[in-house]
């Protein structure tokens, strides 16, 4: 066994190669066949749990109570932005005093005057929901749902919702969106740590899906424009769990380990479902399977980029697992086109860009 690395995303990287090969032949939801006793998988998972530990949340810091925000509406946005900006700046000072300089630095970057947050919470690994663009007057809204390992400390990392939302917005501007598109970087749930057993289970996704459903309902009080969900990695599991319960026009998943179902039809959604994977993304090596083990579901079902899954495939370029929302990347251009509703301009893996 070996530890997780960028080429093997998720718990599957810790399973013995021979076991991974056999698991890869399973269908979603199928119980282990006789050739792979349940004990074998159970022991493998137990050993994996002993080998890895979840990255702890930042040290307990005595953050000040958060300000009471006005009810979300078009008229209250500016006040909410100002209150959250001030709260972030104060939390940055408290994080610095509490011995967390990296978190303090990140919070200061989030609290600058030209950034707008609908909500913010520094407790635990932190949560934050950022708006890029004019949310009130936008004709379409895109919500970036990040995957495992995302926290407030790395909100602006290559795979973080901050950088992703900004890159998507600017790509849309280059494509002529103007003020018609607003983008939201949504760290509104607690993603599992990349070295956690939870990365292969639905628990965080189920909780995240409920939070996403509630958030999308709140956004309608500001703007009832069509919404597109752009879901990266474990975030695609969140979107898969939310799909039957939210009204959105499009769901685009990229770098996905699965959506927790066997096909698009199982999502029970009227949304157009898109899927893409970069040619250098190691997520392709993760067994796309869902196994019921002693009452616990492990894995996330069939591969969304498999034509049999039924998603619309888009060209995601040659990048790796954290490259989809990188400026200049084919994936970013296609995701912006999907968010803008310009389906006929989205290139497929066969057509190229």
C-alpha positions in Angstrom: 0.0 0.0 0.0 1.0 3.6 -0.5 -0.2 7.0 0.6 -2.4 9.2 -1.6 -0.8 11.3 -4.2 -2.0 13.5 -7.0 -2.2 10.6 -9.5 -4.5 8.5 -7.3 -7.4 10.5 -5.9 -9.3 9.1 -3.0 -9.4 6.0 -0.9 -8.9 3.7 -3.9 -5.2 4.7 -4.0 -4.7 2.9 -0.7 -6.2 -0.4 -1.8 -3.9 -3.1 -3.1 -3.6 -3.0 -6.9 -5.1 -6.5 -7.3 -8.1 -5.5 -5.2 -8.6 -2.3 -7.2 -8.6 -4.3 -10.4 -11.3 -6.6 -9.2 -13.4 -3.8 -7.6 -13.3 -1.9 -10.9 -15.4 -4.6 -12.5 -18.2 -4.2 -10.0 -21.4 -2.4 -10.9 -22.8 0.5 -8.8 -24.5 -0.7 -5.6 -23.5 -4.4 -6.1 -22.4 -6.2 -3.0 -18.9 -7.8 -3.1 -18.9 -11.1 -5.1 -17.6 -14.3 -3.6 -14.3 -13.8 -5.3 -13.7 -10.8 -3.0 -14.8 -11.6 0.5 -16.2 -8.7 2.4 -13.5 -9.2 5.0 -10.9 -8.5 2.4 -12.3 -5.1 1.7 -13.0 -4.4 5.3 -9.5 -5.2 6.3 -8.1 -3.0 3.5 -10.3 -0.1 4.6 -9.2 -0.6 8.2 -5.6 -0.7 7.2 -6.1 2.4 5.2 -7.6 4.2 8.1 -4.7 3.3 10.2 -2.2 4.6 7.6 -3.8 8.0 7.1 -5.2 10.6 9.4 -7.5 13.5 8.4 -5.8 16.9 8.4 -7.0 18.6 11.5 -8.9 21.9 11.4 -6.8 24.9 12.3 -6.1 25.2 16.0 -9.0 26.4 18.2 -9.0 30.1 18.0 -11.2 32.4 20.0 -12.9 34.1 17.1 -15.3 36.9 17.9 -19.0 36.2 17.3 -20.1 36.8 13.7 -22.2 39.8 12.9 -26.0 39.4 12.5 -26.5 39.6 8.7 -29.7 41.1 7.2 -32.0 38.7 5.4 -30.6 38.0 1.9 -32.2 40.2 -0.7 -31.2 42.5 -3.6 -31.4 45.5 -1.3 -29.3 43.9 1.5 -26.3 42.7 -0.6 -24.1 45.7 0.0 -24.6 45.6 3.7 -23.9 41.9 3.8 -20.8 42.3 1.8 -19.5 45.1 4.1 -20.3 43.2 7.3 -18.6 40.0 6.1 -15.5 42.0 4.9 -15.1 43.6 8.3 -15.6 40.2 10.0 -12.9 38.6 7.8 -10.5 41.4 8.6 -11.1 41.0 12.3 -10.8 37.2 12.1 -7.5 37.6 10.3 -6.1 39.5 13.2 -7.4 36.9 15.6 -5.9 34.0 13.5 -2.6 35.8 13.6 -2.7 36.2 17.3 -3.8 32.6 17.6 -0.8 31.2 15.9 -2.3 30.6 12.4 -0.4 33.0 10.1 -1.4 31.1 6.9 -5.1 31.4 7.8 -4.5 35.1 8.7 -2.9 35.8 5.4 -5.7 34.0 3.5 -8.4 36.0 5.4 -6.7 39.3 4.7 -6.7 38.5 1.0 -10.4 37.6 1.1 -11.2 40.8 3.0 -9.9 43.3 0.4 -12.4 45.9 -0.7 -13.0 44.5 -4.2 -14.2 41.1 -3.0 -17.8 40.4 -2.0 -18.9 37.5 0.3 -22.5 36.6 0.9 -21.5 34.6 4.0 -18.4 33.7 6.0 -17.6 31.5 9.0 -14.0 31.0 10.2 -14.8 28.1 12.6 -13.5 24.6 11.9 -11.9 24.5 8.4 -14.0 27.6 7.5 -16.8 28.4 5.0 -17.2 31.2 2.6 -19.4 32.1 -0.3 -18.1 34.7 -2.7 -19.9 36.6 -5.5 -18.0 37.6 -8.7 -20.0 40.0 -10.9 -23.4 41.7 -10.5 -25.6 39.2 -8.8 -28.7 41.4 -8.9 -28.8 42.1 -12.6 -27.2 38.9 -14.0 -29.2 37.0 -16.6 -27.5 33.7 -15.6 -25.8 32.5 -12.4 -23.0 29.9 -12.2 -22.1 28.2 -8.9 -18.7 26.6 -8.5 -18.9 23.7 -6.1 -15.4 22.6 -5.0 -14.1 19.2 -4.0 -12.1 17.6 -1.2 -9.5 19.4 0.7 -10.9 22.9 0.3 -10.9 25.2 3.3 -10.8 29.0 3.9 -7.0 28.8 4.1 -6.8 27.6 0.5 -9.9 29.3 -0.9 -7.6 31.0 -3.5 -5.6 27.9 -4.4 -5.6 26.4 -7.9 -8.5 24.2 -7.1 -10.2 26.6 -4.8 -13.6 28.2 -5.4 -12.2 31.7 -5.2 -9.7 31.4 -8.0 -12.1 29.2 -9.9 -15.0 31.7 -9.8 -12.7 34.6 -10.7 -11.2 32.7 -13.7 -14.6 31.6 -14.9 -16.0 35.1 -14.7 -13.1 36.6 -16.7 -13.2 33.8 -19.3 -16.9 34.6 -19.7 -16.0 38.3 -20.2 -13.6 37.4 -23.0 -16.5 35.5 -24.6 -18.7 38.5 -24.4 -20.8 37.9 -21.3 -20.6 41.4 -20.0 -22.9 41.8 -16.9 -25.1 38.9 -18.0 -23.3 36.3 -15.9 -22.5 36.3 -12.1 -20.3 33.5 -10.7 -20.4 32.3 -7.1 -17.6 30.4 -5.4 -19.5 28.2 -3.0 -17.6 26.8 0.0 -20.9 26.4 1.8 -20.1 22.9 3.1 -17.3 21.0 4.8 -15.4 19.0 2.1 -13.6 15.9 3.4 -9.9 16.1 3.7 -8.0 14.5 0.9 -6.3 12.1 3.3 -9.5 11.1 5.1 -11.6 8.0 4.8 -14.6 10.2 4.2 -13.3 11.0 0.7 -14.7 7.7 -0.5 -18.1 8.0 1.3 -21.3 10.0 0.8 -21.6 11.6 4.3 -20.1 15.0 3.5 -21.8 15.0 0.1 -25.2 14.4 1.7 -24.7 17.3 4.1 -23.3 19.5 1.4 -26.3 18.7 -0.9 -28.7 19.9 1.8 -26.7 23.1 2.2 -26.6 23.7 -1.5 -30.3 23.2 -1.9 -30.9 25.8 0.9 -28.5 28.2 -0.6 -30.0 28.0 -4.1 -33.4 28.7 -2.6 -32.0 31.8 -0.8 -30.4 33.1 -4.0 -33.8 33.3 -5.7 -34.7 36.1 -3.3 -32.0 38.1 -5.0 -32.3 37.0 -8.6 -34.4 34.2 -10.1 -32.1 33.8 -13.1 -31.2 30.3 -14.5 -28.5 28.6 -12.5 -25.7 26.3 -13.6 -23.8 24.1 -11.2 -20.1 23.6 -12.0 -18.9 20.8 -9.8 -15.3 19.7 -9.3 -14.1 16.3 -8.0 -15.9 15.5 -4.7 -18.1 18.5 -5.5 -19.6 16.4 -8.3 -20.8 14.0 -5.6 -22.4 16.9 -3.8 -24.1 18.0 -7.0 -25.2 14.4 -7.7 -26.9 14.2 -4.3 -28.5 17.6 -4.7 -29.7 17.1 -8.3 -33.2 15.7 -7.6 -33.9 18.5 -5.2 -32.8 21.7 -7.0 -34.0 23.5 -10.1 -31.0 24.3 -12.3 -30.6 24.4 -16.0 -27.2 22.7 -16.2 -24.9 20.5 -14.1 -21.3 20.2 -15.3 -19.0 17.8 -13.5 -15.2 17.7 -14.1 -12.5 15.5 -12.5 -15.4 13.5 -11.1 -15.0 10.3 -9.1 -18.7 9.6 -9.7 -22.0 11.3 -8.8 -23.3 8.6 -6.5 -25.5 7.1 -9.2 -25.2 4.8 -12.2 -26.5 7.1 -14.9 -27.9 10.5 -15.7 -31.5 9.1 -15.5 -30.8 8.1 -11.9 -30.2 11.7 -11.0 -33.9 12.4 -11.5 -33.2 15.9 -12.8 -34.4 18.0 -15.7 -31.0 19.7 -15.9 -28.6 19.1 -18.8 -25.8 17.1 -17.3 -22.3 17.6 -18.7 -19.1 15.7 -17.9 -15.4 16.2 -18.8 -12.0 14.9 -17.7 -8.6 16.2 -18.5 -6.3 13.6 -20.2 -3.7 14.0 -17.4 -6.2 13.7 -14.5 -5.4 10.7 -12.3 -9.1 10.4 -11.2 -9.4 8.2 -14.2 -7.6 5.5 -12.2 -10.1 5.5 -9.4 -12.5 2.5 -9.5 -15.9 3.8 -10.5 -18.0 1.6 -8.3 -20.4 1.9 -5.4 -20.1 -0.9 -2.8 -22.4 -1.5 0.1 -20.2 -2.7 3.0 -21.9 -3.5 6.3 -24.4 -0.8 5.7 -21.8 1.8 4.6 -21.7 2.9 0.9 -18.2 3.2 -0.4 -17.5 4.8 -3.8 -19.6 6.9 -6.1 -20.9 4.8 -8.9 -20.3 4.8 -12.7 -17.9 7.1 -14.4 -19.7 10.3 -15.7 -17.5 10.5 -18.8 -18.4 7.0 -19.8 -20.8 7.4 -22.8 -23.1 4.8 -21.1 -23.6 7.2 -18.2 -25.5 9.5 -20.5 -23.9 12.9 -19.8 -23.1 15.4 -22.6 -19.3 15.2 -22.9 -17.2 18.3 -23.2 -13.5 18.7 -24.1 -11.6 19.2 -20.8 -8.2 19.6 -22.4 -5.0 18.0 -21.4 -4.7 19.2 -17.8 -4.6 17.4 -14.5 -6.9 17.2 -11.5 -6.6 20.8 -10.4 -6.3 22.5 -13.9 -9.9 22.7 -15.0 -10.4 26.3 -14.0 -7.0 27.5 -15.0 -6.8 30.6 -17.3 -6.3 29.6 -20.9 -7.4 26.0 -20.5 -9.8 24.3 -22.9 -11.9 23.1 -19.9 -12.4 26.7 -18.6 -13.6 28.0 -22.0 -16.1 25.2 -22.3 -17.3 25.5 -18.7 -17.8 29.3 -19.3 -19.8 28.5 -22.4 -22.0 26.1 -20.5 -22.5 28.7 -17.8 -23.5 31.2 -20.4 -26.0 28.8 -22.0 -24.1 28.7 -25.3 -24.4 24.9 -25.7 -23.8 24.9 -29.4 -20.3 26.4 -29.0 -19.1 23.8 -26.5 -16.5 21.5 -28.0 -16.5 17.8 -27.5 -13.5 15.5 -26.9 -13.8 14.4 -30.5 -14.1 17.9 -32.1 -11.4 19.5 -30.0 -11.2 23.2 -29.3 
